[in-house]
Every structure is written in C-alpha cells, then in structure tokens.
Amino acid sequence: MTKVFMLHTRRFLQLLMVSIVLVMCISTVHAAECERPTRLRFSLVPQSDVQTDIAVLQPLFDELQIAIGMPVDVKTPSSYGAVIEGVLAGTVDLARLGPAAYISTKKQDPGITAFATVTRNNVKQGNEDIFYYSILIVRKDSAYQTIESLRGKKIALVDPDSTSGALIPRHVFSKQAGLPLEKYFSQVVYSGAHDQSMLNVSKSRVDAAFISSAALATPVASGKLKSEEFRTLWTSTPIPGNPFVLRSQLCPDLKRKIIGVFLGQGGNTNKPLMQSLNAIRFVPVSDQDYEILRNLP
C-alpha cells in the first residue's frame, strides 16, 4: 500500500507540476498578447518646427493623461524614419504619421491601427475636408510663372518619407513632367520640414519647393512667413490627412481610452487645440482611406 500510495503521490506531484508549468505558460502567452506601458510614449513626423508641433499638441497630451491615468512622454523625432522605427520597435505607442509613412509602417506591422485625422474647412466647397495636397511653391515676386520656367532650377523636398513633400512629387509630378526630378531640376535638396522649405524659398536659397497645402495654410515660424508670400504653380490630386496610429501590442482597453479622447463628443471639443491645429475636429479613419497611396508607381 505504501508503494502504491507513494507512486500515486509521485504521479500527482508530477501532474501538479505540469499543470503549474502549463498555467504559467498560458499566463505568459496572454500577458504577451498585449502590453500596458507605465507611460504613454508619443512621437510625430515633423510638419514644421518640432518643438512648435509638440507645443500645439500639449492640450491633447493633457487630456490623454487624465483619460488613461498615466503620463505622456513625447519622443522628439530626428526624421520620419525614426518615428516609423519607434512604432515598429515598440518604443513609440501613439504617433502622428504622414500617409506614406503610415503605409510603410503598416506594411511592416499589419497590426498597427490608424484611427483618426483632422478635418479642415474647405472654403471652396463650403464643408469639412480630411484631404490636403502636394503643392509646388515659388516666391510670389519671382519671375517663375509656370512649371516649365522652373526647369533647370534648384528645388527643395521635405524628407524622403514625406508624402506631399517628396513621394507625390517623385511619383506623380515626375510622371506629368516626363522626367525624374533630378533631371528636370538642376539640384534637389531636402530641408527636413515643410516650414523650412518655405523659409528656403522665402530666402531664395532654393527657387521652389514641394510642400503640404496644410503647411501653407498654417501660420509658420511665429508669423514670420505668410501664405501671401508664395505662388502655387502645381497642385496634386487629394491626399488623405495625416493619421494618428496606435502600435499593435497595446492592450485593447487602453486603445479604447486613447481613441475616446480623439473621437469622443463628436471628435474632441477642445477649441484651443483645434485652433492651434488649424482644424475643426478629429474624425475616424481606416486603413482603406489610404489605399490610394499603395497604388503609387
């Protein structure tokens, strides 16, 4: 009886140990399914001066901190690519990307979620609009009146991953012009930000620049640059607005709280925030809204 009892006891203990290991494994798997950071890490692709961009969004960070119960840390980007890498590496939880930067990130991590952008007032149509455009600008007092007059001149792009400031010009403008940018223009340079491209045009450091129409409509560099200083020689087809995205590993309840800050109460009623963004409200977006950019040549 003692041997039988000891045998059963040994088997029971073996099964118990196996069960404990299985429970620990299952718990680990479930824990790995989502992540709950102690601080929400935000970053953004630079549209103008980075510190200005961050200051504009401070009311949003304040709302997020209250809603999710944790501090919001802002990771200052060095480039579009740095923000993409941050989202993919899990060092950035929430980001504002450019449309093309979003497509690139989504391709590498299908789990990331684009959930919101802003609407702006479309004066011509008399309604709200989530779209913007890639535009080619020159100084208003310059001699350049047509696209052809810029042939052989110096042009500024924004960043290699900028939708309106590089990719649309390279794929769409080049096709219309019949030549790659480097052959149509004498020199192509990168400025790093839309407002810097505008400043380069204003100071005649370059002859023209491709920028976002939203950047032209927003007060730049503390009022030192005004849209009236520039002439637009080319405008692209509509581009969907910059999406705010969440990395895939965040826990669902945390994602819901974050999205609620953006889209609750009809799209966020924080008037100072909307005025700073030159926007009307946040609206939902989905991956399908950016399908047009996947079809670029």
N, C-alpha and C positions, 0 to 999 in steps of 0.2 A: 504494500500500500504506500509505503514511504517513497519507493522509487517511482511509482505511478504518479503520486502527488507531486514529487519533485519534477517529473517530466512535464506534467501539465502546467506546473508553475513556470518552468523554464519557457515553455511554448507561449504561455500567457504574457510573460515578460517580453518575449521576442515580438509577439504581435503588438503589444503595447508600444514598444519602441518603434516598430514600423509605422504604427498609427501616428505617433507623435511626429516622426520624421515627415510623413505624408501631410499632416496638418501644417507643419512648418513650411513645407514646400508650397502647399496651396496658398498659405498666407502670404508667402513671398511673391508668388505669381500675382495674387490680387493686388498686393502692395505695388508691384511693378506696373500694374495696368494704368495707374495714374499717379501723378506727383502733386504734392501740395507744398510749394516753397514757403519759407517763412517771410520772404519779401518778394513782392511782385517786381520783376525786372522788365523795364520798358526801354525800347530804343526806336529810332525812326530814321528813314533815309532823309538826308538833309535837303530841304527845299530852298532855304535861304541860310542866313547865319544860324548855326546850330543852337547857340545859346538863346537866340530870339525865338526859334521854333519851340524850344523847351519851355521858355517863359510863357509863351502863348498858351501852352497846354497845361499849365500849373493848376487852373481850376478843375480840369478833368482829373488830374492826379489826386487832388484833394477829395473829390467825390469817390474815386476808386478806393482810396484808403479807408474811408468811412464804410463803404459798402462791403468790402472784403475783410476788413479788420486786420490789415497788415500794411506796413509801409510800402511805398512805391519808390524804387530806385531807378534812376534814369541812367542808362549806359550811353555815354556820348559816342556817336559813331565816327569813324575815320573815313568811311566810304559806304556806298551802297552795299558792296560785297561784304563788309564787316557786319552789317546788320543781318544779312542773309545767313552768314556763318553762325552768328549768335543764335538765331532761331533754330537752325539745324543742330547745333551743338548742345542746345538746352540751356544756354546761358542768358537767353532772352525769352521771356514768357509772352509778352504782348508787344506788338510792333506796328508801326505805320510804314507800309512798304509802297513803293511805286508799283504800278500794274505789271510791268515787265519783271521787276524784282520778285513780285508775288508769283508769277508764272514759273520763274526759275526755282524758287523755294518749293513750290507745290510739286514740281517735277521730281525733286529730290526727297521730299517728305509728303506723300499724298494725304497724310493725316492732319496737316495744318488747316485751320479754319479761317476763311475770310468772312467777316460778319457785318462790317459797317463801313460806310464812307460818308462824306458830307454832301449836301445839296447846296447849290448856289443859285442866286437869282439870274435867270436868263432874260435879260432885258428885251432881246429881240422877240422871243416867243411869249414873254409875259408869264412865265411859270418857273418852277424849280427844276434844276437840271443837275444830274450827277456827272455829266461829261465835261471834259476840258479838251484842249487842242495843243498840238505841237505847232509853234509859230516861229517864223524867221523874222527877226527884227533888225533894223538899222537905225541909226540916228535920224531923227526927223529932218534935221537940217543938212543931211548928207546929200550927195549927188545921186545916190542909188535909188532908182525908182522902180526897177524890175529885177526879177531873179537873174536875168541874163547879164545885167550890169554888174553883178557880183562875181561873175566868172573870173577866176584867177585871183580872187581876193582872199583875205585871211578870215577864217570862220571859227567861232567858239562853240563847242559842245559842252555838256554839263559833266556827265560821268558815264563811263561805258555801259552801266546798267540802268541809266535813266531812260524812261520810256519816251517822253516828249523831247528830252534834251540830247538824245543820241540814237536810240533804236529806230524810232519812226523816221528821223532824218536819213539814217543809213539805209533803211529798207524801202521806205515809201518815196521820200524826196529824191533819192538817187535813181529810183526806177523812173520817176517822172522826168528827171533831168537827163537820163540816158547815160550817166557816168557815176562811178563811185565818188564819194565826197572828196577823197584825196586827189582825184583827177579833175574834178570840177572846180575846186578851190585850190589856191596855191599853198595854203597851210591850214591844218586842222589842229586845234588845241583843246584841251579840257580845262574847265575853270573850277569844277568841283561843286558848284551850286548855281541855282538859277539867278539869284540876285548878283552873284559875282560875274556871271556872263553879262547881265545888264550893265553892271558897272564897267566892265571891259569895253562894251560898246560905247557907253557914255563918255569914257575917257579916250576913245579912239585907239585903244590897244588892239582891238580887232575891228574888222569892218562890219561884221554882222554876227548874229548868234541865234541858235535854235534854243528856245526855252518853252516853258509851260505857259499857256494863256492865263492860268490861275495866278502864276507868279507876276505877270504883268498887271493883273487886276488888284494885287495886294500891295499896300504901302510898303516900300522897301527901304532898308537902311535908315530908319528913323526919319523918313521923309526926304532924304537926300536925292532919291530917284523918283520920278513920276512917270506914269504911263504916257503922258503927253510928249515926253522927250523922244519917243520912238515911233517908227513907222513899221507896220507889218506888211511884208512882201509875200508871205506864203502861209497858208493855214491847212493843217491836216484834216482828215476826217475825225469824227468824235472818238475820244478815248475815255474809257470808264475811269471814275475817280480813284484816288489812292485808297487802297483798302487797309483797314485795321485787321490784324490777324492774331490768332492765338496758336501757340505751339500745341502739337497733338497730345503730349503727355499730361497736360494739366487735368486735374480731376473735374468731372462734369459739373458738380455743384459750384465750383469756383468759376468755371467758364460761364455758367448761367448768371452768376452775380455780376461778372465783368460786362457781359453783353447787356444786362439790365441797365447798367449805368449809361451805356451808349443809346440804347433803343427804348428805354422806359419813358413813359409820359410823352409818347409821340415823337421821340427822337432827341431827348435831352433839352430842357428849357433854360439852361444856363446862358443867359443873354450875353454877359461879358465874354464867355468862352466863344460863342458863335460870332460875336463881333470881331474878336481877335483873329478868328479863323477865316473871316470874310465869308461866312457860311450862314445857312438858315437853320439846319438841323442835321443830326445823324440819321441815316436811313440804312435799312438792311441791304446787304449784297450777298451774292453767292458765287461759287466758282464759275458757274455758267456765264455770268456777266462779263468775264474776262476771256471768253473763248476766242474772240476776235483776234486777240494778241497771239494766240497759239498758231494762227494761220499766217503769220508774217513769213515772207520768203526766207 
